[in-house]
Amino acid sequence: MLFRVFLTEPLVRNNALNRTFIGLDFFDASINRIAAWVLGARSFQKALLEALLMPNEKLKEIQDKGNYTERLVLMEELKMYPLSDIWDYFCMINNVPEKEEWLLDVKNYEKDILVKRGN
């Protein structure tokens, strides 16, 4: 997950979201352009959500005390926290498909709209 490592965590940890412009560009000639765009945008949103849910102050406190073992254990355990449930709830309250259900909308759009444009 490229976004998580190189972008979202440092932006959140350093409180830089309000002073940062983020541009996304997704292209993969082997898949549908709309699917690539939706997949990329959702992937970024998930990475941002994960970064926002990190207990950064707790991790900093542990690190400042030099307790790297505890920090590593907490970071490992965070991998299993219920990010998926929170993401599904976010999708539900925003009236967008959960999980891979969005792909059906893309396929319907291809079938009903794009085919009429000759794409």
TIFI-880666 format. One record per residue: x, z, y of N, C-alpha, C in turn; residue number from 1. Coordinates in pm, whole numbers, plus 50000, padded with zeros to 5 digits. Example, Ala and Ser with C-alpha at 12.3 -4.5 7.8 and 13.67 -1.06 7.14 Angstrom:
2
- n_x|n_z|n_y|ca_x|ca_z|ca_y|c_x|c_z|c_y|nr
- 51319|50780|49431|51230|50780|49550|51320|50780|49670|1
- 51285|50708|49775|51367|50714|49894|51290|50787|50003|2
//
This chain:
119
- n_x|n_z|n_y|ca_x|ca_z|ca_y|c_x|c_z|c_y|nr
- 50084|50000|49883|50000|50000|50000|50089|50000|50124|1
- 50122|49884|50170|50214|49865|50282|50169|49938|50407|2
- 50040|49933|50439|49990|49998|50560|50023|50146|50562|3
- 50000|50213|50451|50015|50358|50447|50158|50398|50480|4
- 50252|50333|50419|50390|50373|50434|50447|50338|50571|5
- 50420|50219|50618|50489|50171|50737|50411|50182|50867|6
- 50283|50213|50860|50209|50211|50984|50119|50333|51005|7
- 50027|50355|50918|49923|50453|50948|49973|50597|50951|8
- 50052|50637|50855|50098|50777|50854|50178|50813|50978|9
- 50278|50732|51018|50351|50768|51141|50262|50767|51267|10
- 50167|50675|51273|50078|50671|51389|49995|50798|51400|11
- 49943|50844|51288|49862|50966|51287|49950|51088|51308|12
- 50059|51096|51233|50147|51213|51240|50202|51235|51380|13
- 50230|51125|51451|50288|51135|51586|50183|51122|51696|14
- 50057|51133|51657|49946|51127|51753|49957|51005|51844|15
- 49982|50890|51784|50005|50767|51860|49891|50666|51852|16
- 49782|50702|51788|49671|50606|51774|49614|50562|51908|17
- 49604|50654|52002|49543|50622|52131|49635|50541|52223|18
- 49759|50521|52185|49852|50443|52267|49916|50328|52189|19
- 49847|50287|52084|49898|50181|51998|49792|50073|51979|20
- 49834|49948|51992|49747|49835|51961|49783|49787|51821|21
- 49681|49767|51739|49704|49727|51601|49641|49590|51581|22
- 49720|49495|51537|49669|49362|51506|49685|49336|51357|23
- 49583|49279|51299|49587|49248|51156|49576|49098|51138|24
- 49653|49044|51046|49649|48901|51016|49666|48886|50867|25
- 49567|48830|50801|49571|48817|50656|49554|48671|50619|26
- 49646|48622|50539|49634|48486|50489|49689|48481|50347|27
- 49612|48427|50262|49655|48404|50124|49586|48276|50081|28
- 49661|48168|50072|49603|48037|50043|49540|48030|49904|29
- 49568|48128|49821|49514|48123|49685|49375|48184|49674|30
- 49328|48250|49781|49194|48311|49776|49115|48271|49900|31
- 48988|48297|49896|48897|48267|50006|48942|48339|50133|32
- 48939|48268|50246|48984|48326|50374|48902|48447|50415|33
- 48772|48439|50393|48685|48551|50432|48715|48672|50344|34
- 48732|48649|50215|48766|48759|50125|48899|48821|50164|35
- 48998|48739|50199|49129|48792|50240|49115|48878|50365|36
- 49034|48832|50460|49015|48906|50585|48944|49039|50558|37
- 48836|49035|50480|48761|49158|50450|48848|49255|50370|38
- 48915|49204|50269|49001|49288|50186|49110|49354|50270|39
- 49172|49276|50357|49278|49331|50442|49227|49434|50541|40
- 49113|49406|50603|49057|49501|50701|49016|49631|50632|41
- 48951|49619|50517|48910|49740|50444|49033|49817|50395|42
- 49134|49746|50353|49257|49812|50307|49320|49892|50421|43
- 49323|49833|50539|49378|49905|50653|49293|50027|50687|44
- 49163|50012|50685|49075|50126|50714|49097|50239|50614|45
- 49114|50205|50488|49138|50307|50385|49271|50377|50410|46
- 49373|50300|50445|49503|50360|50473|49496|50453|50593|47
- 49422|50412|50695|49406|50496|50813|49329|50623|50779|48
- 49223|50608|50701|49147|50726|50658|49236|50822|50580|49
- 49315|50769|50489|49406|50854|50411|49502|50929|50503|50
- 49556|50860|50602|49649|50924|50695|49579|51031|50778|51
- 49456|51003|50819|49381|51101|50900|49344|51225|50821|52
- 49327|51210|50690|49290|51324|50605|49411|51408|50561|53
- 49530|51358|50585|49650|51433|50545|49660|51563|50624|54
- 49693|51670|50560|49712|51797|50632|49850|51801|50698|55
- 49868|51719|50800|49999|51700|50861|50058|51828|50918|56
- 49974|51911|50978|50027|52036|51034|50078|52128|50923|57
- 50005|52134|50813|50047|52216|50699|50178|52161|50641|58
- 50186|52029|50626|50309|51968|50573|50428|51996|50666|59
- 50406|51987|50797|50512|52015|50893|50555|52161|50886|60
- 50458|52250|50876|50488|52393|50866|50574|52421|50743|61
- 50537|52365|50631|50613|52384|50506|50753|52327|50520|62
- 50762|52207|50579|50893|52144|50596|50981|52224|50692|63
- 50923|52271|50802|51000|52349|50899|51056|52477|50838|64
- 50987|52530|50737|51036|52649|50667|51141|52614|50562|65
- 51163|52485|50544|51264|52441|50446|51215|52447|50303|66
- 51085|52458|50283|51031|52466|50148|50993|52325|50100|67
- 51096|52248|50067|51076|52108|50029|51007|52094|49895|68
- 51024|52190|49808|50954|52186|49678|50804|52197|49700|69
- 50761|52292|49781|50618|52308|49808|50562|52184|49877|70
- 50639|52128|49969|50595|52007|50039|50578|51892|49939|71
- 50673|51875|49851|50665|51768|49752|50547|51789|49658|72
- 50525|51913|49616|50412|51943|49528|50280|51910|49599|73
- 50266|51953|49724|50143|51926|49800|50123|51776|49817|74
- 50228|51704|49850|50216|51559|49868|50175|51490|49738|75
- 50225|51539|49627|50187|51483|49497|50041|51513|49467|76
- 49997|51634|49493|49858|51672|49468|49761|51596|49559|77
- 49804|51564|49681|49718|51491|49774|49677|51354|49718|78
- 49758|51299|49630|49725|51169|49571|49594|51173|49494|79
- 49556|51289|49447|49435|51302|49366|49317|51359|49444|80
- 49334|51381|49571|49222|51431|49651|49112|51325|49658|81
- 48990|51365|49689|48875|51273|49677|48862|51172|49791|82
- 48965|51096|49818|48960|50993|49921|48849|50892|49893|83
- 48831|50856|49769|48730|50756|49732|48589|50802|49769|84
- 48558|50927|49746|48425|50978|49781|48401|50972|49932|85
- 48503|51004|50007|48491|51001|50153|48476|50857|50201|86
- 48554|50766|50142|48542|50625|50175|48402|50572|50143|87
- 48351|50604|50026|48217|50559|49988|48112|50612|50085|88
- 48126|50736|50127|48032|50794|50225|48043|50721|50359|89
- 48164|50694|50402|48187|50619|50525|48117|50483|50518|90
- 48132|50414|50406|48066|50284|50389|47914|50300|50392|91
- 47864|50400|50324|47720|50421|50316|47659|50446|50455|92
- 47721|50536|50533|47663|50568|50664|47679|50453|50763|93
- 47769|50360|50733|47788|50244|50820|47721|50119|50765|94
- 47641|50136|50662|47563|50026|50605|47648|49907|50559|95
- 47760|49937|50499|47844|49831|50441|47861|49859|50293|96
- 47884|49755|50215|47895|49774|50070|48010|49866|50031|97
- 47986|49943|49928|48088|50033|49874|48168|49960|49766|98
- 48286|50012|49742|48375|49961|49638|48386|49809|49647|99
- 48378|49741|49534|48395|49596|49534|48264|49521|49557|100
- 48158|49592|49590|48028|49528|49611|48029|49429|49726|101
- 48122|49442|49821|48130|49351|49935|48159|49209|49891|102
- 48224|49193|49777|48260|49059|49731|48136|48974|49704|103
- 48028|49036|49661|47903|48963|49639|47854|48902|49771|104
- 47865|48977|49880|47826|48923|50011|47912|48803|50048|105
- 48041|48810|50020|48130|48698|50050|48092|48576|49966|106
- 48066|48598|49838|48027|48487|49750|47896|48424|49797|107
- 47800|48506|49836|47673|48454|49887|47694|48375|50016|108
- 47782|48425|50103|47813|48354|50227|47876|48219|50197|109
- 47968|48217|50103|48030|48090|50062|47924|47991|50014|110
- 47835|48040|49928|47733|47957|49866|47629|47909|49967|111
- 47586|47998|50056|47476|47966|50147|47520|47907|50281|112
- 47635|47943|50330|47677|47903|50465|47795|47805|50462|113
- 47903|47845|50398|48024|47761|50402|48003|47625|50337|114
- 47926|47621|50230|47905|47494|50161|47836|47394|50253|115
- 47753|47441|50344|47683|47354|50439|47776|47298|50545|116
- 47887|47367|50568|47985|47320|50668|48089|47229|50607|117
- 48083|47212|50474|48178|47124|50408|48312|47189|50379|118
- 48316|47323|50381|48442|47393|50352|48451|47428|50207|119
//
